[in-house]
Amino acid sequence: METAEKWFRRAHSLDEQYTIPHLYWDTLPRASASQVHPHFHVALARDDHYYARWAHFQTAAKQYAVDHDGENYFSALNKIHSALGLAVQFGNATVMAYLTPSASYELFLFSKETCKDLFQLLFYCVTALRDDMELYAISSGMVFPKLIPSDDGSDLPAIIRLVYRGPAEARRADIDSLMLFGTVNVNVDPYTVINYIKKSIEKRRTNA
């Protein structure tokens, strides 16, 4: 992450209208990585342009604040998932077994700012998927706070989304016509997912 941050700041210094850091991460060819090792992509978006799926969250957050007397959308998400037992707080960061996932086993991490707690929590999540659940092909998308914050308070927090892409040895694709043109087909119990995360935190925090 330190290397990515240096790239973000260097790119921003060359053109200051680009302020929104994104990072994308695929592990194994099954997850569309062109190499066997984890494959990272970094991008810096224009100040007025979150990439499409992140823009969806920003639009929802802005509308939610209008409709609910300024309440923070992500705080509300946390409350809902916590009430259902599907969220874990780790310092200044939160992870949820997301109720509206884009793929199976989705984990949704966020914190107000980019911080050590967020990346420590990411470690616990990745090791739970890889070492405890034996789910190796993983894709992740990350967006971080703008390098120059907006005046209207509409910026997204730091968000990391993790999904499983299917068995590494499988010949069948992990998406189909239903997912492309209809809706996401998820058949994994989110309580199973969050329980693995809780155990991972407890086990690896103790051994650290």
ZIZI-V412004 format. One record per residue. N is the residue number from 1. RES is the residue in one letter. PHI is phi in whole degrees, -180 to 180 (none if undefined). PSI is psi as a letter, one per 40 degrees, with the letter a starting at -180 (999 if undefined). BURIAL is b if it has 9 or more other ideal C-beta (glycine too) atoms within 8 Angstrom, else e. Layout:
N:RES:PHI:PSI:BURIAL / N:RES:PHI:PSI:BURIAL
This chain:
1:M:none:d:e / 2:E:-63:d:e / 3:T:-65:d:e / 4:A:-62:d:b / 5:E:-63:d:b / 6:K:-61:d:e / 7:W:-65:d:b / 8:F:-57:d:b / 9:R:-69:d:b / 10:R:-66:d:e / 11:A:-62:d:b / 12:H:-63:d:b / 13:S:-66:d:e / 14:L:-84:d:e / 15:D:-154:h:e / 16:E:-73:e:e / 17:Q:-77:e:e / 18:Y:-97:h:b / 19:T:-133:e:b / 20:I:-107:h:b / 21:P:-77:h:b / 22:H:-126:i:b / 23:L:-140:h:b / 24:Y:-125:h:b / 25:W:-140:h:b / 26:D:-123:h:b / 27:T:-121:h:b / 28:L:78:i:b / 29:P:-56:d:e / 30:R:-57:d:b / 31:A:-96:f:b / 32:S:77:e:e / 33:A:-74:h:b / 34:S:-81:e:e / 35:Q:-125:i:e / 36:V:-70:d:e / 37:H:-75:i:e / 38:P:-54:h:e / 39:H:-120:h:b / 40:F:-109:i:e / 41:H:-129:h:e / 42:V:-116:i:b / 43:A:-149:i:b / 44:L:-123:h:b / 45:A:-90:i:b / 46:R:-61:i:e / 47:D:-58:d:b / 48:D:-101:e:e / 49:H:-147:g:e / 50:Y:-68:i:b / 51:Y:-61:i:b / 52:A:-47:d:e / 53:R:-72:d:e / 54:W:-73:d:b / 55:A:-61:d:b / 56:H:-59:d:e / 57:F:-66:d:b / 58:Q:-63:d:b / 59:T:-62:d:e / 60:A:-63:d:b / 61:A:-66:d:b / 62:K:-66:d:b / 63:Q:-67:d:e / 64:Y:-63:d:b / 65:A:-63:d:b / 66:V:-64:d:e / 67:D:-80:e:e / 68:H:-131:f:e / 69:D:52:f:e / 70:G:85:e:e / 71:E:-63:i:b / 72:N:-75:h:e / 73:Y:-61:d:b / 74:F:-75:d:b / 75:S:-65:d:e / 76:A:-66:d:b / 77:L:-58:d:b / 78:N:-62:d:b / 79:K:-61:d:e / 80:I:-64:d:b / 81:H:-66:d:b / 82:S:-67:d:b / 83:A:-62:d:e / 84:L:-91:e:e / 85:G:76:f:e / 86:L:-113:e:b / 87:A:-136:i:b / 88:V:-132:h:b / 89:Q:-95:h:e / 90:F:-131:g:b / 91:G:61:b:b / 92:N:-94:e:e / 93:A:-122:i:b / 94:T:-132:i:b / 95:V:-125:h:b / 96:M:-126:i:b / 97:A:-81:g:b / 98:Y:-66:h:b / 99:L:-77:d:b / 100:T:-124:g:e / 101:P:-74:i:b / 102:S:-90:e:e / 103:A:-164:i:b / 104:S:-63:i:b / 105:Y:65:f:b / 106:E:-66:h:b / 107:L:-116:h:b / 108:F:-120:h:b / 109:L:-109:i:b / 110:F:-158:i:b / 111:S:-153:i:b / 112:K:-60:d:e / 113:E:-126:i:e / 114:T:-67:h:e / 115:C:-151:i:b / 116:K:-61:d:e / 117:D:-58:d:b / 118:L:-62:d:b / 119:F:-77:d:b / 120:Q:-66:d:b / 121:L:-65:d:b / 122:L:-60:d:b / 123:F:-59:d:b / 124:Y:-62:d:b / 125:C:-70:d:b / 126:V:-64:d:b / 127:T:-69:d:b / 128:A:-65:d:b / 129:L:-64:d:b / 130:R:-77:d:b / 131:D:-89:d:e / 132:D:-92:d:b / 133:M:-101:e:b / 134:E:57:f:e / 135:L:-110:h:b / 136:Y:-100:d:b / 137:A:-86:h:b / 138:I:-129:i:b / 139:S:-120:i:b / 140:S:-141:i:b / 141:G:-124:h:b / 142:M:-134:i:b / 143:V:-132:i:b / 144:F:-123:i:b / 145:P:-55:i:b / 146:K:-57:i:b / 147:L:-67:d:b / 148:I:-124:h:e / 149:P:-61:i:e / 150:S:-75:i:b / 151:D:-75:d:e / 152:D:-90:e:e / 153:G:72:e:e / 154:S:-94:e:e / 155:D:-68:i:b / 156:L:-76:i:b / 157:P:-75:a:b / 158:A:-74:h:b / 159:I:-131:h:b / 160:I:-129:h:b / 161:R:-118:h:b / 162:L:-122:h:b / 163:V:-136:i:b / 164:Y:-93:h:b / 165:R:-105:e:b / 166:G:105:i:b / 167:P:-57:h:e / 168:A:-61:d:e / 169:E:-93:e:e / 170:A:-69:i:e / 171:R:-91:d:e / 172:R:-79:i:e / 173:A:-66:i:e / 174:D:-92:e:e / 175:I:-130:i:e / 176:D:-139:a:e / 177:S:-63:d:e / 178:L:-62:d:e / 179:M:-72:d:b / 180:L:-72:d:e / 181:F:-120:e:e / 182:G:-114:c:e / 183:T:-147:i:e / 184:V:-74:h:e / 185:N:-103:h:e / 186:V:-121:h:e / 187:N:-127:f:e / 188:V:-113:h:e / 189:D:-70:h:e / 190:P:-62:d:b / 191:Y:-69:d:b / 192:T:-63:d:e / 193:V:-64:d:b / 194:I:-67:d:b / 195:N:-66:d:e / 196:Y:-64:d:b / 197:I:-67:d:b / 198:K:-59:d:b / 199:K:-67:d:b / 200:S:-63:d:b / 201:I:-62:d:b / 202:E:-62:d:e / 203:K:-68:d:e / 204:R:-83:d:b / 205:R:-69:d:e / 206:T:-67:d:e / 207:N:-86:e:e / 208:A:-69:999:e
